[in-house]
Amino acid sequence: MLKGLAITPPIVGRISIGKVVERQGKRLPEKDDQFTITTQIHGHDAWLLHPFDEALRKAQGGKIRSIPVRLLFNDPDLNFRADYSLFDRNTGRPLCVGNGEQCRRVTEEGIKILPCPAPEGCPLAQGKLCKPYGRLNVAIGDDDPLGTFIFRTTGFNSIRTLAARLHYLKAISGDKLACLPLELKLRGKTTTQSRGTPIYYVDIVFRSGQTLEQALEEARRLHAERETIGFDQAALDEAGRQGLSNGAFEESAEEAAAIADEFFPETSGADATVTTDSNKGDKKLSDKLRQKVAGLGRTAA
């Protein structure tokens, strides 16, 4: 296994509840009230739709509000990883990733493990440059039991709901989370901050039409079948755990730029450029971030 490279669950497609649109010369994320399932191929102006998208859209009257899924792992934290992340807008690569206690931060001396006070208490995160960022891997269909579709989000409601649900589902199923018949479900709510406009977030629940008892019975049956044929769930979880811990950052260089473009736009919390007196030119936000990261890294050291 290559050291320094995070081995993530195999990805065969994407799940989103929004898209990136261009407005006044800037690429900005736009929320949606439905799921979209795409391949990993980006066309001229959008990700190409996956065949699952068309099938579910027809079955649900034009808008996908739920997706039947299964999970790869029994460990909730392997299926859904969430942390505080700050991306370099110039390179698209992570600069700092933390969990509220410790962070891995890129400095002039390399990657360092430093205290993480969460965005509210971190000078590097001022201007909402650092966000909660979650990644959920799920399997759709039975063709590829180890291939997953990834749902990425910086939405607090989705992150909190998914984390809670997965831990609860593991508990009530007797550590058979990977055998439960589940579905991603789109929910809406209004808040004071949304000023009456619905906001949408993702939940994970038992599949429609199944009771708690039926879902648990199916999980027990599938678990027994897997044990009979020699399927080693514990070993799969351990392999997933070792793979994810093998690298400092989960996102690879080739995908990080697209992630930063969609979830960490330049307009989030600070202006994209500032004019300096020395050269009367534009100094990119990413340059300021790298300077702040380097300075904080030297101070912490």
C-alpha positions in Angstrom: 0.0 0.0 0.0 1.4 3.4 -1.0 2.1 5.4 2.1 0.6 8.9 2.3 -2.2 8.0 0.0 -5.7 7.6 1.6 -7.4 4.5 0.3 -11.0 5.4 0.1 -14.0 3.2 -0.7 -14.2 2.6 -4.5 -16.4 5.3 -6.1 -18.5 4.6 -9.2 -20.8 7.7 -9.1 -22.0 10.8 -7.2 -25.1 11.8 -5.4 -25.9 15.5 -5.0 -28.7 17.9 -4.0 -27.3 20.8 -5.9 -25.0 21.9 -8.7 -22.5 24.6 -9.6 -23.8 27.4 -11.8 -22.0 30.4 -13.3 -23.3 33.8 -12.4 -21.6 37.1 -13.3 -18.4 35.3 -14.2 -18.3 33.3 -10.9 -19.0 29.6 -10.3 -21.3 29.3 -7.4 -23.1 26.3 -5.7 -26.9 26.2 -6.2 -29.1 24.1 -3.9 -31.9 21.8 -5.2 -35.0 20.1 -3.9 -34.2 16.7 -5.3 -31.4 14.2 -5.6 -29.3 13.8 -8.7 -27.3 10.7 -9.4 -24.4 11.1 -11.8 -21.4 9.2 -13.1 -17.8 10.5 -12.5 -17.6 12.0 -15.9 -18.1 15.7 -16.3 -19.4 16.9 -19.6 -19.2 20.4 -21.1 -21.2 22.0 -18.3 -22.4 19.3 -15.9 -21.8 15.8 -14.6 -23.3 13.1 -16.8 -26.3 11.4 -15.4 -26.1 7.8 -14.2 -28.7 5.2 -15.5 -29.9 4.9 -11.9 -31.0 8.6 -12.1 -33.4 8.0 -15.0 -34.9 4.9 -13.5 -35.6 6.4 -10.1 -36.8 9.7 -11.6 -39.4 7.8 -13.6 -40.5 5.7 -10.6 -40.9 8.8 -8.5 -42.7 11.1 -10.8 -39.9 13.3 -12.1 -38.0 14.2 -8.9 -35.9 11.8 -6.9 -36.7 12.3 -3.2 -35.4 8.9 -1.9 -32.7 6.4 -3.0 -32.6 2.7 -1.8 -29.1 2.0 -0.5 -26.9 -0.3 1.6 -23.8 0.5 3.5 -20.3 -1.0 3.1 -19.2 -1.1 6.7 -20.7 -1.8 10.1 -18.6 1.1 11.6 -20.6 4.4 11.1 -17.5 6.5 10.9 -16.2 4.5 7.9 -19.4 5.0 6.0 -19.6 8.7 6.9 -16.6 10.8 7.6 -17.0 14.4 8.7 -14.4 17.0 9.7 -13.6 20.7 9.6 -11.9 21.5 6.3 -10.2 24.5 4.7 -9.3 24.3 1.1 -6.7 26.3 -0.9 -8.9 28.0 -3.6 -5.9 28.2 -5.9 -4.8 24.6 -6.0 -8.1 23.0 -4.7 -6.1 21.0 -2.2 -6.9 20.8 1.6 -4.8 23.2 3.8 -6.2 22.2 7.1 -8.5 19.3 8.3 -9.5 18.9 11.9 -12.0 17.3 14.3 -12.4 20.0 16.9 -9.5 18.6 19.0 -6.6 18.0 16.5 -6.0 19.0 12.9 -3.6 18.1 10.1 -2.3 21.4 8.6 0.0 22.1 5.7 2.9 24.4 6.7 6.2 25.4 5.2 7.8 22.6 7.2 5.3 20.0 5.9 2.1 18.6 7.4 1.8 19.1 11.2 -0.5 17.8 13.8 -1.8 20.9 15.7 -4.6 21.7 18.2 -8.0 22.3 16.5 -10.3 24.8 18.3 -13.1 24.4 15.6 -13.9 27.2 13.2 -15.4 29.5 15.9 -12.1 29.7 17.8 -9.5 29.4 15.0 -7.8 32.5 13.5 -7.2 30.7 10.2 -11.0 30.1 9.8 -12.1 33.7 10.2 -14.6 34.7 7.4 -16.2 31.2 7.3 -13.3 29.8 5.3 -13.3 26.6 7.2 -16.5 24.5 7.1 -17.8 21.1 8.4 -17.4 18.8 5.5 -18.9 15.3 5.3 -18.6 12.4 2.8 -21.1 9.4 2.8 -20.4 6.3 0.7 -23.4 4.1 -0.1 -24.0 1.2 -2.5 -26.9 1.4 -5.0 -28.2 -1.8 -6.6 -26.6 -5.3 -6.5 -24.3 -5.2 -9.5 -21.2 -4.0 -7.6 -21.3 -4.8 -3.8 -18.1 -2.9 -3.1 -18.6 0.0 -5.5 -20.1 3.1 -3.9 -21.8 6.4 -4.8 -20.5 9.3 -2.7 -22.6 12.1 -1.3 -20.6 15.1 -0.2 -22.0 18.0 1.9 -21.1 21.0 4.0 -24.7 21.3 5.3 -24.9 21.2 9.1 -28.3 19.6 9.1 -27.2 16.7 6.8 -24.0 16.1 8.7 -25.7 16.0 12.1 -28.6 13.9 11.0 -26.5 11.3 9.1 -24.0 10.9 11.9 -26.8 10.4 14.5 -28.8 8.0 12.4 -25.9 5.8 11.5 -24.8 5.4 15.1 -28.4 4.7 16.2 -29.0 2.2 13.4 -25.8 0.3 14.3 -26.9 0.1 17.9 -30.5 -1.2 17.3 -29.3 -3.7 14.6 -26.8 -5.4 16.9 -23.8 -4.2 14.8 -25.3 -5.2 11.5 -25.4 -1.8 9.9 -24.0 -3.1 6.6 -26.9 -5.6 6.3 -29.8 -3.1 6.8 -32.1 -2.2 3.9 -31.9 1.6 4.0 -32.7 4.6 1.8 -31.5 8.1 1.6 -34.4 10.5 2.1 -34.6 14.2 1.3 -36.2 16.3 4.0 -37.1 20.0 4.1 -37.3 22.5 6.9 -37.5 26.2 7.4 -35.4 28.2 9.9 -35.1 31.7 11.1 -32.0 32.1 9.0 -33.7 30.8 5.9 -36.5 33.4 6.3 -39.3 31.0 5.4 -37.5 29.5 2.4 -37.3 25.7 2.7 -33.8 24.2 3.0 -33.2 20.6 2.2 -31.0 18.0 3.9 -30.3 14.3 3.7 -31.5 11.7 6.1 -31.0 7.9 6.1 -33.8 5.6 7.2 -35.3 2.2 6.7 -36.6 1.6 3.2 -40.2 2.8 2.4 -42.8 0.2 3.3 -40.6 -1.6 5.8 -41.3 -1.6 9.5 -38.5 -1.7 12.1 -39.1 -5.4 12.7 -39.0 -6.2 9.0 -35.8 -4.3 8.5 -34.1 -6.0 11.5 -35.2 -9.4 10.4 -33.8 -8.8 6.9 -30.5 -7.7 8.4 -30.3 -10.8 10.5 -31.1 -13.0 7.4 -28.5 -11.3 5.2 -25.9 -11.4 8.0 -26.5 -15.2 8.4 -26.2 -15.7 4.6 -23.0 -13.8 4.4 -21.4 -15.8 7.3 -22.4 -19.0 5.5 -20.6 -18.1 2.3 -17.5 -16.8 4.2 -18.1 -13.0 3.9 -15.9 -11.4 6.6 -17.5 -8.1 7.5 -15.0 -7.4 10.4 -12.1 -7.8 8.0 -13.7 -5.5 5.5 -14.2 -2.8 8.2 -10.6 -3.2 9.2 -9.4 -2.9 5.6 -11.5 0.3 5.2 -10.1 1.7 8.5 -6.5 1.1 7.5 -7.0 2.5 4.0 -8.5 5.8 5.2 -5.8 6.2 7.9 -3.0 5.7 5.3 -3.1 9.3 4.1 -3.1 12.7 5.7 -6.0 13.9 3.6 -8.8 11.9 2.0 -9.2 14.0 -1.2 -6.8 13.3 -4.0 -5.2 16.1 -6.0 -7.3 15.3 -9.1 -10.7 15.6 -7.3 -9.9 18.3 -4.7 -10.3 21.2 -7.2 -13.8 20.2 -8.1 -14.7 19.7 -4.5 -13.4 23.1 -3.6 -15.3 24.6 -6.5 -18.6 23.1 -5.4 -18.4 23.3 -1.6 -15.9 26.0 -0.8 -16.6 28.8 -3.3 -14.5 32.0 -3.2 -17.5 34.0 -2.1 -18.0 32.0 1.1 -17.4 34.4 3.9 -14.8 36.6 2.3 -14.1 38.5 -0.9 -12.3 36.5 -3.6 -9.7 39.2 -4.1 -8.3 42.2 -2.3 -6.3 45.1 -3.7 -2.8 45.8 -2.1 -1.1 49.1 -2.0 2.2 47.7 -3.0 1.3 46.5 -6.5 -2.3 47.9 -7.0 -3.1 44.4 -8.3 -5.3 41.5 -7.2 -4.1 39.2 -4.5 -6.0 36.0 -4.4 -7.6 34.7 -1.2 -5.7 31.5 -1.6 -2.4 33.4 -1.3 -3.6 35.0 1.9 -4.6 31.6 3.2 -1.2 30.0 2.5 0.5 32.9 4.3 -1.8 32.6 7.3 -1.3 28.8 7.4 2.5 29.2 7.3 2.4 31.8 10.0 0.2 29.8 12.3 2.2 26.7 11.7 5.4 28.5 12.8 3.6 29.9 15.9 2.3 26.5 17.0 5.7 24.9 16.5 
